[in-house]
Amino acid sequence: MRSTKYGSLERYFVQLARACRQRGHPTVIQYEARPSSPDYVDHLVAEGTRIAVVPTISHPLSGVIHVVRLLRSVRPEIVHTHFVTGYVLVAIAALARGLGVRRLIAMEHNPLDGKHTWHRRWAYARFDRVLGVSEDVCRSLLRVRVDPRIVSTHYLGLFGDREIRDQDRRRIRFELGVPEDAFVIACIGYDTPRKGFDILFQALRKVSETRPQAHVLIVGVAPETSRLPVLAETLGISQRVHWGGIRDEGWMLLQAADLYAQPSYSEGLPLGVMEAMSLRLPVVASRVGGLAEAVIDGESGRLVQAGSVESLAQAIQGIMADPARRSAMGHAAYQRYRRLFRGEDSARTLLSLYFPEKPA
């Protein structure tokens, strides 16, 4: 894994490490490079967690050697993999039991495309559980013939109560140069074409023709190194796009928003959508992956065709035009978040898989 900020996934790991420590089990977390956030590192260390900086993806052979050395030095009882693939996954499956691992758990964060999956099928046959972060991810696992007896959906979640405070909303808008009367459409994501920022920018241009108060806030992208600002300039909307950058607790910037958009071409189930729902923001999202499991079309937001500028723009315009409906959608989104995406519930379920012989 890599970590460029202290976000909701990092918060999830800290909470898991705390719960494992309370049960007498210290945690080792492997990263390709040292996490960027000092606060995240400090919080892990405070929970007795060791951060192992072990490169595994630069070269297949060296990755296998490094992960084998790590397993031999740690001798873990439980191994939980995230984003692991290729020969490294095969090596873990082949060697873990012989090194004393009693529980092997994998988590898939994105749907499989069906290509080059033999290694997953072979490796996962030796795992105790394979968890998909959405039902859609689980369906993709079953399509490549992973044993259905070990496949199950495990929604991640957020910890703590969240709310939009007026003083924070005004402060954030001022800091980011957002006009007071702007209608802000926020999106959190890393800088990849898969997130559909191009579609969001084109939809913003279309919406702003009739609703000039529409603005977009992007969190998780470094504008100084991204090509997205050039796209915004080309489309003539650069004055309407605001950049939150890559920062710790980036979800807090959503307090400046009125609507959340996730126009991805493909997804597992992004934490950004959960963060928006926790703040009572309606969500407009592509009908792909696990997004349709989080967003109930017409109730907690709108689902639109992936890659369609027209349908995204129409959904945004419809929500902008009806404040009462927007408020009702935001409330429904929050209630759904409380039912499905509370971190405390998610972690409790995961701990019961780690320690099936003990109460979670």
Phi, psi and omega in degrees: 000164171231153179220117183254358181197176175259091182248196186291326177292319177297320177298322178298316180296321178298316181295320177296317179299320178297314181295321178292320178299320179296337177266006177086018182240108175290158185245141169242126178245125179267132174232152176292327177215163182298133179305145186285332186272117176299324179296319178298313179301315181299319181292322176296314180298322179298335177267014178075022183271136173263130175264117180258111177274101186226109179289131182232352188245357183288324179209134185305313184292312180295327177298316178297315180300316182294317182289326176295317177299321179295313180298320180292325182283326183273322186052059186287153171276327183231134173239126177237115183263144173227131174061022180267136182211182173063210185292335177295317177297318178298318180296318178299313181296322185286326190253340191302312184298320180294340178263010173096007178289126181260340178225125176244119182230134177244148173235125175260124184263346182223150178296143178281143181270001178086357181260141175052051184253001182303321184293325177294315181300315180294314183292315185292340175297343180256002179267157176281318180216146172236118186253130172259140182286357174207165176296326179296319176298318178298320178298323179291327175295318180292327180295331178265014170071036166287140184306116183297341181290340182250359183264133175206158179277134175225102177288133169286179183197177182248152181250142176087160177275146182226149178205157175269120178256133186303319182294325177288322178300313180294318182296314182296317178298319179296315182296327182266001179073030180269127179301149182299325184266010183288148169261114190257125175255115185258154175210134176250133178179158175276167191278089179213145179303333183300334183282349174073027177300329179298320179292320179297318180294318178294323177293322178299317178301318181291316181296319185292346177295327179248341181229083186293349179280357182286129176226160178238140176241122180252126179241135177105000179242133176273106186295336182288341180243354184268156174271356182296321176301327177295320178297317179298320178295317180298323181278353179076026183239014187301330179285349181256358181251130183239141190247117176275344179073188176262117185210159174296144177050047182300337179303334182298334179292341178295346176297339179275358189261160174248342185204148177245139179236137176227082187271039188294153173277331175206153182202158163272274169199097189289142178294334179302323178295318177298320180298319177295315180298323180294339179258015177064036175261131171295153185236130169253121186219156173293148178275069180223153174053221181277001182298325179289345175277334180269319186257123175266113186301126179084351181247304179250005180162205180227142173253135185230165180291129179299135178082001182261110177296318184298311183291325177294315180298317180297319179296317179296314180298319180297319179288322177299324187283349187227085182302322181295316179294322179299317178296318179295321177296318179298319178295318179295322177298318180295317179297322178291320175303314181297327181283324192247333196234030175279128183299324180300318179292318181297314181294323180298318178296318181295320179296328178292337174278325175295314187235070186295341181272356182238151175293139180277000000 
